[in-house]
Amino acid sequence: MTVQQDRLSNGFRIVSEHMPGLQSASIGIWVTAGGRHERIEQNGIAHFLEHMAFKGTKRRTALQIAESIEDVGGYINAYTSREVTAYYARVLQNDVPLALDVIADIVLNPIFDPNEIEVERGVILQEIGQAYDTPDDVIFDWLQEESYRNQPLGRTILGPSERVSAFSREDLAGFVGEHYNPGQMILSAAGAVDHDVLVKLAEKLFGHLQPGAEGVVEPATFTGGEMRRDKELEQAHFALAFESPGYRDDAIYTAQIYSSVLGGGMSSRLFQEIREMRGLCYTIFAQTGAYADTGTTTIYAGTSAGQVAELAGITIDEMKRAAHDMSPEEVARARAQMKAGMLMGLESPSNRAERLARLVQIWDKVPSLEETISRIDAVTTGDVREFAQHMASQAPAALALYGPIEAAPTLDQLRERRAA
């Protein structure tokens, strides 16, 4: 399997990987226009725009968009993250040109029908309400807000209800004009695809676009902070975040191995100590997420009101212990889990297309799998212990709590425990 890349004269990028033996392909357009590209008065508009893409174009009605893909047995969808908005489809090999034509249509030619805007506004407001009714979802939005306070990266992707309620057709069209230029678009495909055919199709569908100014992204600064929401729930939800490396930092691999050892699976330290040994929770995990210029290592657990303080304290103790006695066997297991997870995931053309687009967005190139694996293998036990020491004692932190949390410690109390 060979990754191929091209760039049109207007800056539009194409990346693909042919996967022998497959009869299907995943193909999509990734636009560097997510939540962190919004001004405060636009918060939520990238997600609103994603919804509106399927509500009709100059060439197709909403029903025709769905039928054109589903008539050939395919699947079409979209998502918005803090750094990209993606529109993608999975189809059989012969239907790749059709899929790209439909995706180009919804990206370039939305009509923003006023009636459809009002319908979809109601849908999104319901989505926001649903998020608030899902504690182990909304707590991560609050944690993000405290981690990057008063910054685009800290705002919710869905946006606040009052802004979503006010967006107009002109607002949607204005965001497209600001950000949907060819230099911010990446066509990514994997599976049964022919790169040369994709380039020709891209030239036909996107070659006429005029280059635009690159969107200015506010650099992220991890601020740290605390949010507590007391509510009568069955569980107290506890989420703790620490500043970690971004994608462009070589230490990202060390951070990911660290979080895997700490709370990445059933053999991890937090799972074994807090769930298996003490029975303080059903769910507990640690994970490292990254953006282009920053990242967070997050710990989450749900527990009872009477046990949240004990759980929080043991979590800090386990972080401190990891700095001193992290074993080579644990690090080797985490490396194996990382590599296996990555390679297993890349057996899916959808995951592979997603990875290609993300790497091109970050690096403007696709490092080989061999290079990535070598970077994972290069992380030593000493590296992870050093990182663990930084996390346990120095890394800026944010805390979010939701539910019956009267007994839960404050962020200052957790800092004191880290320093003890």
C-alpha positions as CSV (number, residue, x, y, z in Angstrom):
1,M,0.0,0.0,0.0
2,T,1.4,3.3,-1.1
3,V,0.3,6.8,-0.1
4,Q,0.2,9.3,-2.9
5,Q,-0.3,13.1,-2.7
6,D,-1.0,15.9,-5.1
7,R,-1.8,19.6,-4.9
8,L,-3.9,21.6,-7.4
9,S,-2.6,25.0,-8.5
10,N,-5.2,26.7,-6.2
11,G,-3.8,24.8,-3.1
12,F,-6.4,22.1,-2.9
13,R,-4.7,18.9,-1.6
14,I,-5.4,15.2,-2.6
15,V,-4.1,12.3,-0.6
16,S,-5.0,8.6,-1.2
17,E,-3.9,5.1,-0.4
18,H,-4.8,2.1,-2.5
19,M,-5.6,-1.0,-0.4
20,P,-5.4,-4.2,-2.5
21,G,-8.1,-6.7,-2.2
22,L,-10.9,-4.3,-1.3
23,Q,-14.0,-3.7,-3.3
24,S,-15.0,-0.5,-1.5
25,A,-13.5,2.9,-0.7
26,S,-13.9,5.6,1.8
27,I,-13.6,9.1,0.4
28,G,-14.2,12.6,1.9
29,I,-13.4,16.2,2.1
30,W,-11.7,17.4,5.3
31,V,-12.0,21.2,5.8
32,T,-9.7,23.0,8.3
33,A,-12.7,24.8,9.7
34,G,-13.8,23.5,13.1
35,G,-14.7,24.9,16.5
36,R,-11.4,26.6,17.2
37,H,-11.7,28.6,13.9
38,E,-14.9,30.4,15.1
39,R,-15.0,33.8,16.6
40,I,-17.0,34.0,19.9
41,E,-20.1,35.2,18.1
42,Q,-19.8,32.3,15.7
43,N,-19.5,29.6,18.3
44,G,-21.5,26.6,17.0
45,I,-21.7,27.7,13.4
46,A,-19.2,25.1,12.0
47,H,-21.4,22.4,13.4
48,F,-24.6,24.1,12.2
49,L,-23.1,24.3,8.7
50,E,-22.3,20.6,8.7
51,H,-26.0,19.9,9.4
52,M,-27.1,22.2,6.6
53,A,-24.8,20.5,4.0
54,F,-27.4,17.7,3.7
55,K,-30.4,19.9,3.5
56,G,-30.2,20.7,-0.2
57,T,-27.9,22.1,-2.9
58,K,-28.3,23.9,-6.2
59,R,-28.4,20.5,-7.9
60,R,-30.0,18.1,-5.4
61,T,-32.7,18.2,-2.8
62,A,-32.1,16.8,0.7
63,L,-33.8,13.5,-0.4
64,Q,-31.8,13.3,-3.6
65,I,-28.5,13.7,-1.6
66,A,-29.4,10.7,0.5
67,E,-30.9,8.6,-2.3
68,S,-27.9,9.2,-4.7
69,I,-25.6,7.4,-2.2
70,E,-28.0,4.9,-0.7
71,D,-29.3,3.8,-4.1
72,V,-25.8,2.3,-4.7
73,G,-25.6,0.8,-1.3
74,G,-23.3,3.5,0.1
75,Y,-23.2,5.5,3.3
76,I,-22.7,9.3,3.7
77,N,-22.1,11.3,6.8
78,A,-20.2,14.2,8.4
79,Y,-18.8,15.4,11.7
80,T,-17.4,18.6,13.2
81,S,-14.4,18.6,15.6
82,R,-12.5,21.5,17.1
83,E,-10.0,21.5,14.2
84,V,-11.8,20.1,11.1
85,T,-15.2,19.5,9.6
86,A,-15.4,16.4,7.5
87,Y,-17.8,15.2,4.8
88,Y,-17.3,11.6,3.8
89,A,-18.8,8.5,2.2
90,R,-18.2,4.8,1.9
91,V,-19.1,3.3,-1.5
92,L,-18.1,0.5,-3.8
93,Q,-15.2,1.0,-6.2
94,N,-17.2,1.9,-9.3
95,D,-19.2,4.5,-7.3
96,V,-16.3,6.6,-6.1
97,P,-16.8,9.3,-8.8
98,L,-20.5,9.6,-7.8
99,A,-19.6,9.9,-4.1
100,L,-17.1,12.6,-4.7
101,D,-19.5,14.5,-6.9
102,V,-22.2,14.4,-4.2
103,I,-19.7,15.5,-1.5
104,A,-18.4,18.3,-3.7
105,D,-22.0,19.4,-4.3
106,I,-22.9,19.6,-0.6
107,V,-19.6,21.3,0.3
108,L,-19.6,23.9,-2.5
109,N,-23.3,24.4,-3.4
110,P,-25.5,24.5,-0.3
111,I,-28.6,26.7,-0.7
112,F,-29.3,27.3,3.0
113,D,-33.0,27.3,2.5
114,P,-34.6,29.4,5.3
115,N,-37.2,26.8,6.1
116,E,-34.6,24.1,6.4
117,I,-32.5,26.4,8.6
118,E,-35.3,26.6,11.0
119,V,-35.9,22.9,11.0
120,E,-32.3,22.1,11.6
121,R,-32.0,24.8,14.2
122,G,-34.6,22.8,16.2
123,V,-32.7,19.6,15.7
124,I,-29.4,21.1,17.0
125,L,-31.1,22.7,20.0
126,Q,-32.5,19.2,20.8
127,E,-28.9,17.9,20.4
128,I,-27.6,20.5,22.9
129,G,-30.4,19.6,25.3
130,Q,-29.5,15.9,25.0
131,A,-25.9,16.6,25.8
132,Y,-26.8,18.3,29.0
133,D,-28.8,15.2,29.9
134,T,-25.8,13.0,29.4
135,P,-23.4,13.7,32.3
136,D,-20.5,11.7,31.0
137,D,-20.6,13.7,27.8
138,V,-21.2,17.2,29.1
139,I,-18.5,17.0,31.7
140,F,-15.9,16.8,29.0
141,D,-17.1,20.0,27.5
142,W,-16.8,21.7,30.9
143,L,-13.4,20.2,31.3
144,Q,-12.3,21.6,27.9
145,E,-13.7,25.0,28.9
146,E,-11.7,25.0,32.1
147,S,-8.6,23.8,30.3
148,Y,-8.6,26.5,27.7
149,R,-10.7,29.2,29.3
150,N,-11.8,32.1,27.2
151,Q,-10.3,30.7,24.0
152,P,-11.8,29.2,20.9
153,L,-10.4,25.8,21.7
154,G,-12.2,25.8,25.0
155,R,-15.7,26.4,23.6
156,T,-18.2,23.7,22.9
157,I,-18.5,22.4,19.3
158,L,-22.3,22.5,19.5
159,G,-22.3,26.1,20.7
160,P,-24.6,27.7,23.3
161,S,-28.4,27.6,22.7
162,E,-28.7,31.4,22.5
163,R,-26.2,31.7,19.6
164,V,-27.6,28.7,17.7
165,S,-31.0,30.3,18.0
166,A,-29.8,33.5,16.3
167,F,-27.7,32.2,13.4
168,S,-28.9,33.5,10.0
169,R,-28.5,32.4,6.4
170,E,-26.0,35.2,6.0
171,D,-24.0,34.0,9.0
172,L,-23.7,30.5,7.5
173,A,-22.7,31.8,4.1
174,G,-20.2,34.2,5.7
175,F,-18.4,31.3,7.5
176,V,-18.2,29.4,4.3
177,G,-16.7,32.4,2.5
178,E,-14.1,32.8,5.3
179,H,-13.0,29.2,5.6
180,Y,-14.1,27.0,2.7
181,N,-11.3,27.9,0.4
182,P,-9.2,25.3,-1.5
183,G,-6.2,25.8,0.6
184,Q,-8.1,24.6,3.7
185,M,-9.6,21.5,1.9
186,I,-8.1,18.0,1.7
187,L,-9.6,15.2,-0.4
188,S,-8.6,12.0,1.3
189,A,-9.5,8.5,0.1
190,A,-8.5,4.9,0.9
191,G,-9.4,1.5,-0.3
192,A,-10.3,0.6,-3.9
193,V,-9.2,4.0,-5.3
194,D,-7.0,5.1,-8.2
195,H,-5.1,8.2,-7.3
196,D,-4.7,9.6,-10.8
197,V,-8.5,9.3,-11.3
198,L,-9.0,11.2,-8.1
199,V,-6.7,14.0,-9.1
200,K,-8.6,14.4,-12.4
201,L,-12.0,14.4,-10.6
202,A,-10.6,16.9,-8.1
203,E,-9.5,19.2,-10.9
204,K,-12.9,19.1,-12.4
205,L,-14.8,19.6,-9.2
206,F,-12.5,21.9,-7.2
207,G,-10.0,23.3,-9.7
208,H,-12.1,26.4,-10.4
209,L,-12.0,27.6,-6.8
210,Q,-10.0,30.8,-6.2
211,P,-7.4,30.7,-3.5
212,G,-8.4,32.4,-0.3
213,A,-6.6,33.7,2.8
214,E,-5.6,31.1,5.3
215,G,-7.7,31.3,8.5
216,V,-5.9,32.8,11.5
217,V,-5.9,30.3,14.4
218,E,-5.5,31.6,17.9
219,P,-2.6,29.7,19.6
220,A,-3.9,27.6,22.5
221,T,-2.8,28.2,26.1
222,F,-3.7,25.6,28.8
223,T,-5.1,27.8,31.6
224,G,-6.4,25.2,34.0
225,G,-9.4,25.8,36.3
226,E,-12.3,24.2,38.1
227,M,-16.0,23.7,37.4
228,R,-18.4,22.1,39.9
229,R,-22.0,21.4,39.1
230,D,-24.0,19.9,42.0
231,K,-27.0,18.0,40.8
232,E,-29.0,15.1,42.1
233,L,-27.7,12.2,40.0
234,E,-26.9,8.6,40.8
235,Q,-23.2,9.1,40.4
236,A,-20.6,11.8,40.9
237,H,-18.7,12.4,37.7
238,F,-15.0,13.2,38.1
239,A,-12.8,14.5,35.2
240,L,-9.3,15.7,35.5
241,A,-7.1,17.1,32.7
242,F,-3.4,17.9,32.5
243,E,-1.6,19.8,29.9
244,S,0.1,17.5,27.4
245,P,2.0,17.7,24.1
246,G,0.4,18.5,20.8
247,Y,0.7,16.4,17.6
248,R,3.8,18.3,16.5
249,D,5.7,17.5,19.7
250,D,7.7,14.3,19.6
251,A,6.7,13.8,23.3
252,I,3.2,12.9,22.1
253,Y,4.2,9.2,21.9
254,T,5.6,9.3,25.5
255,A,2.3,10.9,26.7
256,Q,0.2,8.3,25.0
257,I,2.2,5.5,26.4
258,Y,2.0,7.1,29.9
259,S,-1.8,7.4,29.7
260,S,-2.1,3.8,28.5
261,V,-0.1,2.5,31.5
262,L,-2.1,4.7,33.9
263,G,-5.6,4.0,32.7
264,G,-5.7,2.6,29.2
265,G,-7.2,-0.8,29.8
266,M,-8.1,-3.5,32.3
267,S,-4.4,-4.1,33.2
268,S,-3.8,-0.4,33.8
269,R,-2.9,1.0,37.2
270,L,-6.1,3.0,37.8
271,F,-8.3,0.2,36.7
272,Q,-6.6,-2.4,38.8
273,E,-6.2,-0.2,42.0
274,I,-9.5,1.7,42.0
275,R,-11.9,-0.6,40.4
276,E,-10.6,-4.1,40.8
277,M,-8.9,-3.8,44.2
278,R,-11.1,-1.2,45.9
279,G,-14.4,-1.4,44.0
280,L,-14.8,2.4,43.9
281,C,-16.2,2.6,40.4
282,Y,-17.4,0.8,37.4
283,T,-15.8,3.1,34.8
284,I,-12.4,4.7,35.0
285,F,-9.9,5.5,32.3
286,A,-7.1,7.8,31.2
287,Q,-6.4,9.0,27.7
288,T,-4.2,11.5,25.8
289,G,-5.8,13.7,23.2
290,A,-3.9,16.1,21.0
291,Y,-4.4,19.1,18.7
292,A,-1.9,20.8,16.4
293,D,-0.3,22.9,19.1
294,T,-1.4,21.5,22.5
295,G,-2.9,18.4,24.1
296,T,-4.5,17.0,27.3
297,T,-4.2,13.9,29.3
298,T,-7.6,13.2,30.8
299,I,-8.7,11.0,33.6
300,Y,-12.4,10.2,34.1
301,A,-14.4,8.1,36.5
302,G,-18.0,7.9,37.8
303,T,-18.5,6.9,41.4
304,S,-20.9,7.4,44.4
305,A,-21.2,10.6,46.3
306,G,-19.5,9.0,49.4
307,Q,-16.5,7.7,47.5
308,V,-15.6,10.5,45.1
309,A,-13.1,12.0,47.6
310,E,-11.3,8.7,48.1
311,L,-11.3,8.0,44.4
312,A,-9.8,11.4,43.6
313,G,-7.1,11.0,46.2
314,I,-6.0,7.6,45.1
315,T,-5.9,8.8,41.5
316,I,-3.3,11.4,42.5
317,D,-1.4,8.8,44.5
318,E,-1.2,6.5,41.6
319,M,0.1,9.3,39.4
320,K,2.8,10.0,41.9
321,R,3.7,6.3,42.2
322,A,4.0,5.9,38.5
323,A,6.8,8.4,38.4
324,H,8.9,6.1,40.6
325,D,8.1,2.5,39.8
326,M,6.8,2.4,36.3
327,S,8.2,-0.9,35.0
328,P,9.7,-1.8,31.6
329,E,7.0,-4.5,31.3
330,E,4.2,-1.9,31.6
331,V,5.9,0.3,29.0
332,A,6.3,-2.6,26.7
333,R,2.7,-3.6,27.0
334,A,1.5,0.0,26.4
335,R,3.8,0.2,23.3
336,A,2.3,-3.1,22.0
337,Q,-1.3,-1.8,22.6
338,M,-0.6,1.4,20.8
339,K,0.9,-0.3,17.8
340,A,-1.8,-3.0,17.6
341,G,-4.6,-0.4,18.0
342,M,-3.2,1.7,15.2
343,L,-2.5,-1.2,12.8
344,M,-5.9,-2.9,13.5
345,G,-7.7,0.4,13.0
346,L,-5.9,0.9,9.7
347,E,-7.5,-2.3,8.3
348,S,-10.6,-0.1,7.8
349,P,-10.5,2.2,4.8
350,S,-12.6,4.8,6.7
351,N,-10.0,5.0,9.5
352,R,-7.2,5.1,7.0
353,A,-8.7,8.0,5.1
354,E,-9.3,9.8,8.3
355,R,-5.6,9.3,9.3
356,L,-4.3,10.5,5.9
357,A,-6.4,13.7,6.1
358,R,-5.3,14.4,9.7
359,L,-1.6,13.9,9.0
360,V,-1.8,16.1,5.9
361,Q,-3.6,18.8,7.9
362,I,-0.9,18.7,10.6
363,W,2.3,18.0,8.6
364,D,1.3,18.6,5.0
365,K,2.7,15.1,4.4
366,V,2.0,11.5,5.6
367,P,4.8,9.9,7.6
368,S,5.2,6.2,6.9
369,L,3.8,3.7,9.3
370,E,7.3,2.4,9.8
371,E,8.4,5.9,11.0
372,T,5.5,6.1,13.4
373,I,6.2,2.7,14.8
374,S,9.9,3.5,15.3
375,R,9.0,6.6,17.2
376,I,6.7,4.5,19.5
377,D,9.5,1.9,20.0
378,A,12.0,4.6,20.8
379,V,10.1,5.6,24.0
380,T,12.0,4.2,27.0
381,T,10.9,3.5,30.5
382,G,13.0,6.4,31.6
383,D,11.2,8.7,29.2
384,V,7.8,7.6,30.6
385,R,8.9,7.9,34.2
386,E,10.2,11.5,33.6
387,F,7.0,12.4,31.9
388,A,5.0,10.8,34.8
389,Q,7.0,12.9,37.3
390,H,6.1,16.1,35.4
391,M,2.4,15.1,35.3
392,A,2.3,14.2,39.0
393,S,3.9,17.4,40.2
394,Q,4.1,20.2,37.7
395,A,1.7,19.9,34.8
396,P,-1.1,22.5,34.8
397,A,-4.4,20.9,35.6
398,A,-8.2,21.4,35.2
399,L,-11.0,19.7,37.1
400,A,-14.7,19.2,36.3
401,L,-17.2,17.6,38.7
402,Y,-20.9,16.9,38.1
403,G,-23.5,15.3,40.3
404,P,-23.6,14.8,44.1
405,I,-20.1,16.3,44.6
406,E,-20.3,18.1,47.9
407,A,-17.6,15.8,49.4
408,A,-15.4,16.0,46.3
409,P,-12.0,17.7,46.8
410,T,-11.2,21.0,45.1
411,L,-8.5,21.5,42.5
412,D,-6.4,23.3,45.1
413,Q,-6.7,20.3,47.4
414,L,-5.6,18.0,44.7
415,R,-2.6,20.3,44.0
416,E,-1.7,20.0,47.6
417,R,-1.8,16.2,47.4
418,R,0.4,16.3,44.3
419,A,2.9,18.4,46.2
420,A,2.9,16.4,49.4
